[in-house]
Amino acid sequence: MDRSLYEGEVNAAKTSDSQRRIGAPAAILKRLRVHVEGLPANDAESWLFPSTRVITPEWPDNAMENRIRPAISKAGYRWLNFAILRRTFSTLHRAAGTDLDLIAYQHGHNKSTHVDHYVQYTPSMLTAQLDKVYSTFLEMPRENRAS
C-alpha cells in the first residue's frame, strides 16, 4: 500500500516518486525479516513500525526514544540523533567513493541533478554500495563510528 506519513497525518502517497527502490546489506535484511515476522500484523497493509494500536504508524520521535535510543545508549552513544546518523551515513558513503547522485537518491532526493533523468539505480547497485559502506562501518574502531 502506498501511504505517506507527514506531520502526523497518514495520506495517500503524493507522487510515484514517493516509492523508492532500496538496497540493503544481507545482515540488515535478515534482521528486518525477523522484525517483520515478529510484528502483530505483517501483511501488505501493515506498518513496518506500528504504534501500539497497530493500525497506525509509530511516530519517528517515539521510534528514536523507544527503539533506537536504548540500543545506542548501551553502546555509549546516547547523544546520537537522526541528523548525526544521516550525516555519518553520507560521510561513510563519500569516503567509500559512492557516486554523489546515488547518495542523494538514498536520502530521498531523486531529483538532485540532471543525471537522474538518465540513471536508474537498481536494488543490486544500491546493495553493492551499501555492503561496501556497511563493511567499512563495522571495521571502524568503535570510538570513530559516529564522527
PLY file of the C-alpha trace (Angstrom):
ply
format ascii 1.0
element vertex 147
property float x
property float y
property float z
element edge 146
property int vertex1
property int vertex2
end_header
0.00 0.00 0.00
1.28 3.46 -0.81
0.95 5.79 2.16
2.61 8.91 3.38
3.13 9.98 6.99
3.73 13.69 7.27
3.17 15.89 10.31
1.09 13.19 11.95
-1.28 12.66 9.05
-1.48 9.45 7.04
-2.40 10.13 3.41
-2.02 8.54 0.02
1.45 8.91 -1.50
1.59 12.18 -3.43
3.56 11.01 -6.46
5.18 7.94 -7.95
8.47 9.39 -6.65
7.22 8.52 -3.16
8.19 4.92 -3.83
11.88 4.12 -3.59
13.91 1.13 -4.59
16.37 0.39 -1.84
19.37 -1.79 -1.38
20.41 -3.18 1.97
23.25 -5.35 3.24
22.27 -9.00 3.74
22.80 -8.75 7.51
20.33 -5.88 7.77
17.79 -7.60 5.51
17.97 -10.68 7.71
17.28 -8.60 10.83
14.47 -6.78 9.04
12.82 -10.07 8.04
12.95 -11.25 11.67
11.42 -7.93 12.71
8.57 -8.28 10.18
7.88 -11.89 11.20
7.51 -10.76 14.83
5.01 -7.99 14.10
1.44 -8.40 15.36
0.25 -7.79 11.78
2.61 -8.28 8.85
0.56 -8.24 5.67
0.88 -5.72 2.82
-1.44 -3.27 4.59
0.54 -3.28 7.85
3.07 -0.75 9.04
6.73 -1.72 9.25
6.97 0.22 12.53
3.45 0.22 14.00
2.29 2.14 17.04
0.86 0.24 19.98
-2.52 0.47 18.23
-1.01 -1.49 15.28
-3.28 0.27 12.76
-1.25 3.48 12.85
2.49 4.04 12.36
4.86 4.78 15.20
5.91 8.43 15.38
9.55 8.93 14.36
10.35 10.61 17.70
8.85 7.66 19.58
10.82 5.20 17.46
14.01 7.08 18.27
13.31 7.16 22.00
11.73 3.71 22.43
13.67 1.58 19.94
16.89 3.27 18.88
17.98 5.29 21.92
18.09 2.28 24.32
20.35 0.34 21.94
22.71 3.23 21.22
22.83 4.16 24.91
24.12 0.69 25.78
26.87 1.24 23.22
27.73 4.63 24.78
26.15 6.81 22.08
23.12 8.29 23.86
23.89 11.70 22.29
23.29 10.45 18.74
20.29 11.78 16.87
18.79 11.29 13.43
20.72 14.20 11.88
24.06 12.79 13.08
23.17 9.29 11.85
22.17 10.69 8.45
25.37 12.76 8.18
27.50 9.76 9.20
25.75 7.62 6.57
26.56 10.24 3.90
30.13 10.70 5.12
30.85 6.96 5.02
29.36 6.75 1.53
31.51 9.65 0.35
34.63 8.12 1.91
33.84 4.85 0.11
33.71 6.71 -3.20
29.97 6.40 -3.72
28.57 8.44 -6.59
27.04 11.66 -5.21
23.79 11.09 -7.10
23.43 7.67 -5.50
23.95 9.21 -2.04
21.28 11.81 -2.82
18.94 9.07 -4.07
19.42 7.05 -0.86
18.42 10.18 1.07
15.24 10.55 -0.97
16.48 13.38 -3.19
15.97 11.63 -6.51
15.70 14.93 -8.37
19.08 16.20 -7.20
20.70 16.74 -10.60
20.04 16.42 -14.29
21.73 13.00 -14.21
18.76 11.34 -12.50
16.82 11.62 -15.76
19.26 9.17 -17.32
20.43 6.98 -14.45
18.20 4.36 -12.88
19.57 2.84 -9.68
18.70 -0.82 -9.29
18.45 -2.54 -5.91
21.60 -4.52 -6.72
23.55 -1.28 -7.38
22.33 0.17 -4.10
23.00 -3.03 -2.19
26.53 -3.37 -3.54
27.41 0.14 -2.42
25.69 -0.23 0.94
27.51 -3.52 1.55
30.77 -1.67 0.99
29.81 1.16 3.37
28.42 -1.23 6.00
31.62 -3.30 5.94
33.67 -0.11 6.37
31.48 0.90 9.32
31.88 -2.49 11.02
35.67 -2.35 10.61
35.97 1.14 12.14
37.19 1.48 15.70
34.13 1.90 17.88
35.04 5.38 19.05
35.18 6.63 15.43
31.82 5.27 14.24
29.73 8.35 14.94
32.00 11.14 13.77
0 1
1 2
2 3
3 4
4 5
5 6
6 7
7 8
8 9
9 10
10 11
11 12
12 13
13 14
14 15
15 16
16 17
17 18
18 19
19 20
20 21
21 22
22 23
23 24
24 25
25 26
26 27
27 28
28 29
29 30
30 31
31 32
32 33
33 34
34 35
35 36
36 37
37 38
38 39
39 40
40 41
41 42
42 43
43 44
44 45
45 46
46 47
47 48
48 49
49 50
50 51
51 52
52 53
53 54
54 55
55 56
56 57
57 58
58 59
59 60
60 61
61 62
62 63
63 64
64 65
65 66
66 67
67 68
68 69
69 70
70 71
71 72
72 73
73 74
74 75
75 76
76 77
77 78
78 79
79 80
80 81
81 82
82 83
83 84
84 85
85 86
86 87
87 88
88 89
89 90
90 91
91 92
92 93
93 94
94 95
95 96
96 97
97 98
98 99
99 100
100 101
101 102
102 103
103 104
104 105
105 106
106 107
107 108
108 109
109 110
110 111
111 112
112 113
113 114
114 115
115 116
116 117
117 118
118 119
119 120
120 121
121 122
122 123
123 124
124 125
125 126
126 127
127 128
128 129
129 130
130 131
131 132
132 133
133 134
134 135
135 136
136 137
137 138
138 139
139 140
140 141
141 142
142 143
143 144
144 145
145 146
